Amino acid sequence: MAAKKEDFARLQKQLNQELREGTFRRAYLLCGDQAYLRLQNRDRLRAALLGDGDEMNVSVYTGMDVTAREVIDQAQTLPFFADRRVILLENSVFFSKKAGSESDALAAFIPEIPETASLVFVEEAPDKRRKLYKAIAKSGFVLPCEDIPPGMLGTWTAGLFRKAGLSIGGAALNRFLETVGEDMMNIESEAEKLIGYCMEQGEVTEGDIAAVCTPLLRDRVFEMISAVSRRQKDRALSIYIDLLALRTPAQVILTLLQREYARLLQVKELQGAGVSDAEIGKRIGLSPWIVKKNYLPVIRTMESGRLEASLQTCLQADQDYKSGLMDAGIAVEMSIIRLCL
């Protein structure tokens, strides 16, 4: 986990420097679960690559509405009174098994992209096994917008309040992040609510956070995991249905289940090695309070073997979903049933 966090900070710094210097790649892939960073870097890349060029030199495609041949033709078309043509592809199928030969054709084209074009892909969870991903990693630039270092996230969050003229102490900042989680889009949304609520008093307190902020989705997922640990299938499925009623995408729930079981296993191993709660929180990038509240109660009821099996169940469900064998909803339901056996 730590390596990933170091990679993001290093790669973001490298990308920023290249854009300032005007050193452009032929292909970029912005990926990971931090939508805020994906979209921010998308807009930054679009502006830098175009320069003074006209918007008519930008082609934008989303979903399945484009073929590899169309992308290649656009890239091989000279820009109109500009240095570069930009082809922006968001949430495409090119990184999934469904793309088949279309993805491979685009992968073969990546090293041959002319100097007058740049391809920018924006994908939440691309399949890293695809030739297209490997081609961009080799010939272009991949920025994984995920696993942001806690210090960087805290500094950015405090800056949101500071720009609005509000102060927030360390304890309140920690409580805010514990409540709303690590997703930057959600942090920004919840911060806006707090700013409006606290504007007259000039300071954000822990009481304000409790009064205004919506509890984190992660807490509901942990309620589900706690029910699973006690083999309460009906309770776990009921929580899942509640999350769907709140318009939480099934694929998000599946991703959180996978991530939290991996963390639970890590906490179990660290605790078995005699590591303190504070140090465990530091190593996995969470506060000791969250470790005590969410993780320790679960690992007391689940041995390492069952945690490992649970993680493998979630990983297999994720692979079945991404490979098109089943939709995300069925994958989550089947996972919950299997985890309760």
C-alpha positions as CSV (number, residue, x, y, z in Angstrom):
1,M,0.0,0.0,0.0
2,A,2.8,2.5,0.9
3,A,4.4,2.0,-2.5
4,K,1.2,3.0,-4.3
5,K,1.0,6.2,-2.2
6,E,4.5,7.1,-3.0
7,D,3.9,6.4,-6.7
8,F,1.0,8.7,-6.9
9,A,2.8,11.7,-5.2
10,R,5.9,11.1,-7.4
11,L,4.0,10.7,-10.6
12,Q,1.7,13.7,-10.0
13,K,4.7,15.8,-9.4
14,Q,6.4,14.5,-12.6
15,L,3.2,15.2,-14.7
16,N,2.9,18.7,-13.3
17,Q,6.6,19.4,-14.2
18,E,6.2,18.0,-17.7
19,L,3.2,20.1,-18.4
20,R,4.9,23.3,-17.1
21,E,7.9,22.5,-19.3
22,G,5.7,21.7,-22.4
23,T,7.0,18.1,-22.5
24,F,4.0,16.2,-23.9
25,R,3.4,12.4,-24.3
26,R,1.5,10.8,-27.1
27,A,-0.8,8.9,-24.7
28,Y,-2.0,9.4,-21.2
29,L,-4.1,7.2,-18.9
30,L,-5.8,8.8,-15.8
31,C,-7.2,6.0,-13.6
32,G,-8.1,5.1,-10.1
33,D,-11.0,5.6,-7.7
34,Q,-10.3,9.3,-6.9
35,A,-12.7,10.9,-9.5
36,Y,-11.8,14.4,-8.3
37,L,-8.1,13.9,-9.3
38,R,-9.1,12.1,-12.6
39,L,-11.2,15.0,-13.7
40,Q,-8.8,17.7,-12.4
41,N,-5.9,16.1,-14.4
42,R,-8.1,15.6,-17.4
43,D,-8.9,19.3,-17.6
44,R,-5.3,20.3,-16.9
45,L,-4.1,18.0,-19.7
46,R,-6.7,19.2,-22.1
47,A,-5.7,22.9,-21.6
48,A,-2.0,22.2,-21.7
49,L,-2.1,20.0,-24.8
50,L,-4.3,22.4,-26.7
51,G,-2.3,25.5,-25.8
52,D,-3.7,28.3,-28.0
53,G,-5.3,25.7,-30.3
54,D,-9.0,25.9,-31.1
55,E,-11.6,23.6,-29.4
56,M,-12.3,22.2,-32.9
57,N,-9.0,20.2,-32.4
58,V,-10.6,18.2,-29.5
59,S,-12.5,15.0,-30.1
60,V,-14.4,13.6,-27.0
61,Y,-15.8,10.1,-26.8
62,T,-17.5,8.4,-23.9
63,G,-18.6,4.8,-23.4
64,M,-18.9,2.6,-26.4
65,D,-19.6,5.2,-29.1
66,V,-16.3,4.9,-30.9
67,T,-14.1,2.3,-32.6
68,A,-10.4,1.9,-32.7
69,R,-10.4,2.8,-36.4
70,E,-12.2,6.1,-35.7
71,V,-9.7,7.0,-32.9
72,I,-6.7,6.2,-35.2
73,D,-8.2,8.2,-38.0
74,Q,-8.7,11.2,-35.7
75,A,-5.1,10.9,-34.4
76,Q,-3.7,10.8,-38.0
77,T,-5.7,13.9,-39.1
78,L,-3.6,17.0,-38.9
79,P,-4.8,19.7,-36.4
80,F,-6.4,22.8,-37.7
81,F,-4.0,25.8,-37.3
82,A,-2.6,24.3,-34.1
83,D,0.3,22.1,-33.0
84,R,-1.7,19.2,-31.7
85,R,-5.0,17.3,-31.9
86,V,-6.4,15.9,-28.6
87,I,-8.5,12.8,-28.5
88,L,-10.2,12.4,-25.1
89,L,-11.8,9.0,-24.3
90,E,-13.7,8.6,-21.0
91,N,-15.1,5.4,-19.5
92,S,-14.5,3.5,-22.8
93,V,-14.6,-0.2,-23.3
94,F,-11.1,-0.4,-24.7
95,F,-9.7,-1.6,-21.3
96,S,-12.2,-4.4,-20.8
97,K,-12.5,-7.9,-22.2
98,K,-15.5,-6.8,-24.3
99,A,-13.3,-4.7,-26.5
100,G,-11.5,-7.7,-27.9
101,S,-9.5,-7.0,-31.1
102,E,-10.6,-3.3,-30.9
103,S,-8.4,-2.9,-27.8
104,D,-5.5,-4.7,-29.3
105,A,-5.7,-2.6,-32.5
106,L,-5.5,0.6,-30.4
107,A,-2.6,-0.9,-28.3
108,A,-0.6,-1.5,-31.5
109,F,-1.2,2.1,-32.6
110,I,0.1,3.7,-29.3
111,P,3.8,3.7,-30.3
112,E,2.9,5.0,-33.7
113,I,0.8,8.0,-32.6
114,P,2.1,11.1,-34.6
115,E,3.6,14.0,-32.9
116,T,0.6,16.1,-33.8
117,A,-1.8,14.1,-31.6
118,S,-2.2,13.0,-28.0
119,L,-4.7,10.4,-26.7
120,V,-6.1,11.0,-23.2
121,F,-7.9,8.1,-21.5
122,V,-9.9,8.6,-18.3
123,E,-10.9,5.3,-16.7
124,E,-11.8,4.4,-13.1
125,A,-10.7,0.8,-13.1
126,P,-8.8,-0.3,-16.3
127,D,-7.8,-3.9,-16.6
128,K,-4.0,-3.8,-16.2
129,R,-3.6,-7.1,-18.0
130,R,-4.8,-5.6,-21.3
131,K,-2.2,-4.9,-24.0
132,L,-3.6,-1.3,-24.2
133,Y,-2.7,-0.6,-20.6
134,K,0.8,-2.0,-21.0
135,A,1.3,0.0,-24.2
136,I,0.4,3.3,-22.5
137,A,2.5,2.4,-19.5
138,K,5.5,1.8,-21.8
139,S,5.1,4.6,-24.4
140,G,3.0,7.1,-22.6
141,F,2.1,8.2,-19.0
142,V,-0.2,6.4,-16.5
143,L,-1.3,8.4,-13.4
144,P,-3.0,6.2,-10.8
145,C,-5.4,8.6,-9.0
146,E,-5.7,6.5,-5.8
147,D,-4.4,5.9,-2.3
148,I,-3.5,9.5,-1.6
149,P,-1.0,9.9,1.2
150,P,-2.9,11.0,4.4
151,G,-0.7,14.0,4.9
152,M,-1.4,15.3,1.4
153,L,-5.1,14.6,1.8
154,G,-5.2,16.4,5.1
155,T,-3.4,19.5,3.8
156,W,-5.7,19.7,0.8
157,T,-8.8,19.4,3.0
158,A,-7.6,22.0,5.4
159,G,-7.0,24.3,2.4
160,L,-10.7,24.1,1.4
161,F,-11.7,25.6,4.7
162,R,-8.9,28.1,4.8
163,K,-9.9,29.4,1.3
164,A,-13.4,30.0,2.8
165,G,-11.9,32.0,5.7
166,L,-12.5,29.2,8.3
167,S,-10.0,27.6,10.6
168,I,-10.1,23.9,11.6
169,G,-8.0,22.3,14.3
170,G,-6.1,19.0,14.0
171,A,-8.7,17.0,16.0
172,A,-11.6,18.4,14.1
173,L,-9.8,17.8,10.8
174,N,-9.2,14.2,11.7
175,R,-12.8,13.7,12.8
176,F,-14.0,15.3,9.5
177,L,-11.9,12.8,7.5
178,E,-13.0,9.9,9.7
179,T,-16.6,10.8,9.1
180,V,-16.6,11.5,5.3
181,G,-13.8,9.3,4.2
182,E,-11.0,9.6,1.6
183,D,-12.9,10.3,-1.6
184,M,-12.0,13.8,-2.6
185,M,-15.3,14.5,-4.4
186,N,-17.2,13.6,-1.2
187,I,-14.8,15.6,0.9
188,E,-15.4,18.7,-1.2
189,S,-19.2,18.2,-1.1
190,E,-19.2,17.7,2.7
191,A,-16.8,20.6,3.2
192,E,-19.2,22.9,1.2
193,K,-22.0,22.0,3.6
194,L,-19.8,22.7,6.7
195,I,-18.6,26.0,5.2
196,G,-22.1,27.2,4.8
197,Y,-23.0,26.1,8.3
198,C,-19.9,27.6,10.1
199,M,-19.4,30.7,8.1
200,E,-20.6,33.1,10.8
201,Q,-18.4,31.6,13.6
202,G,-15.1,31.4,11.7
203,E,-14.1,28.0,12.9
204,V,-15.1,24.3,12.3
205,T,-15.6,22.2,15.5
206,E,-16.2,18.5,16.0
207,G,-19.7,19.3,17.1
208,D,-20.4,21.0,13.7
209,I,-19.1,18.0,11.9
210,A,-21.5,15.7,13.9
211,A,-24.4,18.0,13.2
212,V,-23.9,18.5,9.5
213,C,-21.8,15.7,7.8
214,T,-23.3,12.5,6.4
215,P,-21.6,9.4,7.8
216,L,-19.2,7.6,5.5
217,L,-20.4,4.9,3.2
218,R,-17.5,2.9,4.6
219,D,-19.2,2.7,8.0
220,R,-22.3,1.1,6.4
221,V,-20.0,-1.4,4.5
222,F,-18.4,-2.3,7.8
223,E,-21.9,-2.9,9.3
224,M,-22.3,-5.4,6.4
225,I,-18.9,-6.9,7.1
226,S,-19.7,-7.2,10.8
227,A,-23.0,-9.0,10.0
228,V,-21.0,-11.3,7.6
229,S,-18.5,-12.1,10.3
230,R,-21.4,-13.3,12.5
231,R,-22.8,-15.2,9.4
232,Q,-26.0,-13.0,9.5
233,K,-26.8,-13.3,5.9
234,D,-30.2,-11.6,6.0
235,R,-28.8,-8.7,7.9
236,A,-25.9,-8.3,5.5
237,L,-28.2,-8.4,2.5
238,S,-30.6,-5.9,4.1
239,I,-27.7,-3.4,4.5
240,Y,-26.8,-4.0,0.8
241,I,-30.4,-3.3,-0.2
242,D,-30.3,-0.1,1.9
243,L,-27.1,1.0,0.1
244,L,-28.7,0.4,-3.3
245,A,-31.7,2.5,-2.2
246,L,-29.3,5.3,-1.5
247,R,-28.1,5.0,-5.1
248,T,-24.7,3.5,-4.2
249,P,-23.4,1.7,-7.3
250,A,-23.0,-2.0,-6.8
251,Q,-19.5,-1.8,-8.3
252,V,-18.5,0.7,-5.6
253,I,-19.7,-1.6,-2.8
254,L,-17.8,-4.5,-4.4
255,T,-14.6,-2.4,-4.5
256,L,-15.0,-1.3,-0.9
257,L,-15.6,-4.9,0.2
258,Q,-12.4,-6.0,-1.5
259,R,-10.4,-3.1,-0.1
260,E,-11.6,-3.5,3.5
261,Y,-11.0,-7.3,3.6
262,A,-7.5,-6.6,2.4
263,R,-7.1,-4.1,5.3
264,L,-8.6,-6.4,7.8
265,L,-6.2,-9.1,6.9
266,Q,-3.3,-6.6,7.2
267,V,-4.6,-5.4,10.6
268,K,-4.9,-9.0,11.8
269,E,-1.3,-9.8,10.8
270,L,0.1,-6.6,12.4
271,Q,-1.8,-7.2,15.6
272,G,-0.5,-10.7,15.7
273,A,3.0,-9.4,15.4
274,G,2.4,-7.2,18.5
275,V,2.1,-3.9,16.7
276,S,0.2,-1.2,18.6
277,D,-3.1,0.2,17.4
278,A,-1.5,3.6,16.8
279,E,1.2,2.1,14.7
280,I,-1.3,-0.1,12.8
281,G,-3.2,3.0,11.9
282,K,-0.1,4.7,10.7
283,R,1.0,1.8,8.5
284,I,-2.4,1.4,6.8
285,G,-3.1,5.1,6.5
286,L,-6.0,5.4,8.9
287,S,-6.5,6.9,12.4
288,P,-6.2,4.7,15.5
289,W,-9.8,5.7,16.3
290,I,-11.0,4.1,13.0
291,V,-8.9,1.0,13.6
292,K,-10.4,0.5,17.1
293,K,-14.0,1.3,15.9
294,N,-14.2,-0.7,12.7
295,Y,-11.4,-3.2,12.3
296,L,-10.6,-4.6,15.7
297,P,-14.2,-5.8,16.5
298,V,-14.3,-7.7,13.2
299,I,-10.9,-9.4,13.4
300,R,-11.7,-10.7,16.9
301,T,-14.4,-12.8,15.4
302,M,-12.6,-13.9,12.3
303,E,-9.4,-16.0,12.1
304,S,-6.8,-15.3,9.4
305,G,-7.8,-18.2,7.3
306,R,-11.4,-17.0,7.0
307,L,-10.2,-13.5,6.2
308,E,-7.9,-14.7,3.5
309,A,-10.8,-16.8,2.0
310,S,-13.1,-13.8,2.2
311,L,-10.6,-11.6,0.3
312,Q,-10.3,-14.2,-2.4
313,T,-14.1,-14.4,-2.7
314,C,-14.2,-10.6,-3.3
315,L,-11.3,-10.7,-5.7
316,Q,-13.0,-13.5,-7.7
317,A,-16.3,-11.6,-7.8
318,D,-14.4,-8.4,-9.0
319,Q,-12.7,-10.4,-11.7
320,D,-16.1,-12.0,-12.8
321,Y,-17.6,-8.6,-13.0
322,K,-14.8,-6.9,-14.9
323,S,-14.6,-9.9,-17.4
324,G,-18.3,-9.7,-18.1
325,L,-19.3,-13.0,-16.6
326,M,-21.9,-11.3,-14.3
327,D,-23.1,-7.8,-13.5
328,A,-21.9,-6.0,-10.4
329,G,-25.2,-6.5,-8.5
330,I,-25.1,-10.2,-8.8
331,A,-21.4,-10.3,-8.0
332,V,-22.1,-8.5,-4.7
333,E,-25.1,-10.6,-3.8
334,M,-23.2,-13.9,-4.5
335,S,-20.2,-12.6,-2.5
336,I,-22.3,-11.8,0.5
337,I,-24.0,-15.3,0.4
338,R,-20.6,-17.1,0.0
339,L,-19.0,-15.0,2.8
340,C,-21.7,-16.0,5.2
341,L,-21.3,-19.8,4.6
